[in-house]
Every structure is written in structure tokens, then in C-alpha cells.
């Protein structure tokens, strides 16, 4: 009688313990799988962020590739006009400036920096000051104390403060005219709050000829015009939009290519943390331009004839 009873008790114990052990093992497996899923989701989010960054870089490079360059770029003053008398004694014929006998420089060069402020803004400003040059900074919405200080230094240095969208997020910015207007107002208000300057100059992320916007870029251009704001593209690119740093020699060559063929040259640079070689190339570029005959470096103002990829 004792033996069968012990067997029964042992079986009951096993019947209770085995399921409990199995449950513990299963719970451990589930916990392990959850942790693995969290790691995989984190990696996927990181990859998505990388893809978005690479897409934006590709869009900017595509805009540079397809946008008009050098003498082929569209130079506009009043849309639709083929010949106009400008305030400074020049005559614009078929999109190019013909110099009258005024003794003014034949070549006007505008150095423009997108995406700042950055850790290199101070260096750029120091170089510009050293050579007595004024430039144009198309900035985005960055609100740290150091970046606010950089914005103030740009204005105090006599440089032109332009807008390059608050977010620089293509999908949000170009989603609709409403989203574009919201971003625009946010950046313009922020810059005014920090610097006291109500900026009237704009550069589209990716340029006005970008291929990412599903909305006709002319709608955004019309909105800017309704706000009394002029937009500026470029007809010479330094090529520093790429995440792969270009050599100083390549940046110098790209930046000078075509200046002597243009009456107006707007050069595209970037002011961001991964553009050290842009800073290194800048003194050489300025010296080469200043050595050119009948050439002057200027900041963009309301009198500047815009280069625009769309018109």
C-alpha cells in the first residue's frame, strides 16, 4: 500500500513541478525574445534615420546636378522682362547683365553658406573678417546658446542673414503650402527674436529645382513673394554637400569654376560640423577671387539680382 501511495504522490508532484518549470522556461524565452525585438527595433529605427539622411543628401546632390549652372542659370529681376534698366546703371538683356561704362566690377561673387550655425561658424566669420569680406548665411532653426550667439555674430559682422527652413526636413517642409508657411513663420520669428533682423532672403533646402517635393515649387515661391521675401539658388557649387569630404584642392577648383564667365556668381557652401575642409579651403578661394580682375565679393542684399533654378 505504501509503494503505490508514494508513486501517486511523486506523480502528483511531477504533475505540478514540470508545468511550473516549463512555464518558467517559456517566460525566460519570451523575455529574451522581447529584448531581442527591442534591439532589432532600435536598429531598424537607426537604419531608418540613416536612410532619411542619405535621401536628403541625395536630393541635395541631385538638385546641384540638375540645377542650372554657370552662365546657363536663370538670372531674374522682374519675371517676364527681357530687358530692364537696373538702378545701378546696368542693363539686363536675356538673363545676363551687360555692364555700361560705369567703371564697376564686371563679376559679382556671393559666398553663401547653408545649414548653419555650426561649430565652424566662428572660424568662417574670422576668415571673412580677416579678408574684409561679407557673406550670406542661410540658416536653420538651431536654438542652443552657442548657436544663438553665432546668429548674433553673423548680423553684428555685417553679413546677410537668410533663411533655409526651420526644420530642414524635406517630407514635412514640402508636404503642403500650409506646412511650408508654418515652418517659414517659425524660423523668421525666431531669427527676429534672437537678432532683431526680419530676414527677407530664403534658400529652399535642396534648391528650388529639388526632386523631392510633390507640390509644385512655384507655389512655395509664390508664397515667399507674398511675404516680401526673395529666394536665391546658386550657379556655382563647391560640391561640399556630399558626406564624403572633398579635398581642399577640389573645393577650390569647384568654387572658382565659371566665375569669369558670369556677371553674377552665387557659390554654394555648407556651414556644418562635417565640413572642415570647406573652412580650410575658404581662405584660398577668397584670395583667388580677390586676385581676379574686375571682380568683387558681396553679401546678398535686396539689390542683388537672384539666381533661380525655376522662374
Residue pairs with C-beta under 8 A, 6 or more apart in sequence:
54 243
55 170
55 212
56 168
56 170
56 205
56 206
57 241
57 242
57 243
59 170
59 206
59 210
59 211
59 212
60 205
60 206
60 207
60 210
60 241
61 241
61 242
62 206
62 210
62 211
63 206
63 207
63 209
63 210
63 211
63 309
64 207
64 237
64 239
64 241
64 268
66 209
66 211
67 73
67 207
67 209
67 233
67 234
67 309
68 74
68 209
68 233
68 235
68 307
68 309
69 235
69 236
69 237
69 258
70 235
70 236
70 257
70 258
70 261
70 262
71 96
71 235
71 258
71 261
71 262
72 235
73 233
73 234
73 235
73 262
73 307
73 308
73 309
74 95
74 307
74 308
74 309
74 310
74 311
75 92
75 95
75 96
75 97
75 263
75 264
75 305
75 306
75 307
75 308
76 95
76 305
76 306
76 308
76 311
77 84
77 86
77 92
77 305
77 306
78 84
79 311
81 92
82 93
82 94
83 91
83 92
83 93
83 94
84 91
84 92
85 91
86 92
86 97
86 305
87 303
88 102
88 104
88 303
89 100
89 102
89 104
90 97
90 98
90 99
90 100
90 102
90 104
91 97
91 98
91 100
92 98
92 305
96 263
97 263
97 264
97 305
99 106
99 263
105 294
105 295
105 296
106 263
106 294
106 295
107 259
107 260
107 262
107 263
107 265
107 292
107 294
107 295
107 296
108 263
108 264
108 265
108 295
108 296
108 298
108 304
109 259
109 265
109 267
109 289
109 295
109 296
109 297
109 298
110 135
110 136
110 264
110 265
110 266
110 267
110 297
110 298
110 299
110 300
110 304
111 128
111 133
111 135
111 136
111 267
111 269
111 285
111 286
111 297
112 135
112 136
112 137
112 138
112 162
112 203
112 232
112 234
112 266
112 267
112 268
112 269
112 300
113 124
113 135
113 136
113 137
113 138
113 269
113 270
113 271
114 138
114 164
114 203
114 268
114 269
114 270
114 271
115 138
115 139
115 140
115 164
115 168
115 270
115 271
115 272
116 137
116 139
116 140
116 142
116 150
116 271
116 272
117 137
117 139
117 142
117 146
117 147
117 150
117 151
117 154
117 271
118 150
118 271
118 272
118 273
118 275
119 273
120 271
120 272
120 273
120 275
120 276
120 278
120 279
121 137
121 150
121 153
121 154
121 271
122 150
122 153
123 279
124 135
124 271
124 279
124 282
125 150
125 153
125 154
125 157
125 159
127 279
127 282
127 283
127 286
128 134
128 135
128 157
128 159
128 286
129 157
130 283
131 283
131 286
131 287
131 290
133 286
133 297
134 157
134 158
134 159
134 160
134 297
134 298
134 299
135 159
135 160
135 297
135 299
136 159
136 160
136 162
136 201
136 232
136 299
136 300
137 154
137 159
137 160
137 161
137 162
137 271
138 162
138 163
138 164
138 201
138 202
138 203
139 151
139 154
139 161
139 162
139 163
139 164
139 191
140 164
140 165
140 166
140 167
140 168
140 187
141 165
141 166
141 167
141 186
141 187
141 190
143 190
148 194
151 161
151 191
151 194
151 195
152 194
152 195
154 161
154 195
155 161
155 195
155 196
155 197
158 299
159 299
160 201
160 299
160 300
160 301
161 191
161 195
161 197
161 199
161 201
162 199
162 201
162 202
162 203
162 232
162 300
163 184
163 187
163 188
163 191
163 199
163 201
163 202
163 203
163 229
164 202
164 203
164 205
165 173
165 183
165 184
165 187
165 204
165 205
166 183
166 184
166 186
166 187
166 190
167 173
167 183
168 205
170 205
170 206
170 210
170 212
170 213
171 212
172 179
172 183
173 179
173 180
173 183
173 205
174 180
174 210
174 212
174 213
174 214
174 215
174 220
175 215
176 215
177 215
177 219
177 220
177 223
180 215
180 220
180 223
181 223
184 202
184 223
184 224
184 227
188 198
188 199
191 197
191 198
191 199
192 198
192 199
199 229
200 228
200 229
200 230
200 302
201 229
201 230
201 231
201 232
201 300
202 224
202 229
202 230
202 231
202 232
203 231
203 232
203 233
204 210
204 217
204 220
204 231
204 233
206 212
207 233
207 234
207 309
208 217
208 221
208 231
208 233
208 308
208 309
208 310
209 217
209 233
209 309
209 310
210 217
213 220
217 310
218 310
221 231
221 308
221 310
224 230
224 231
230 302
230 306
231 306
231 308
232 266
232 300
232 304
232 306
232 307
232 308
233 266
233 306
233 307
233 308
233 309
234 266
234 267
234 268
234 307
235 258
235 262
235 264
235 265
235 266
235 307
236 254
236 255
236 257
236 258
236 259
236 262
236 265
236 266
236 267
236 268
237 254
237 267
237 268
238 246
238 251
238 254
238 255
238 267
238 268
238 269
238 270
238 278
238 281
239 246
239 250
239 251
239 254
240 246
240 251
240 269
240 270
240 275
240 277
240 278
241 268
241 270
243 274
245 274
245 275
245 276
245 277
246 254
246 277
247 277
248 277
248 280
248 281
248 284
251 277
251 278
251 281
251 285
252 281
252 284
252 285
252 288
255 267
255 269
255 281
255 285
256 285
256 288
256 289
258 265
259 265
259 289
259 292
259 295
260 292
260 295
264 304
264 305
264 307
266 300
266 307
269 275
269 278
269 282
270 278
271 278
286 297
289 295
289 297
290 297
298 304
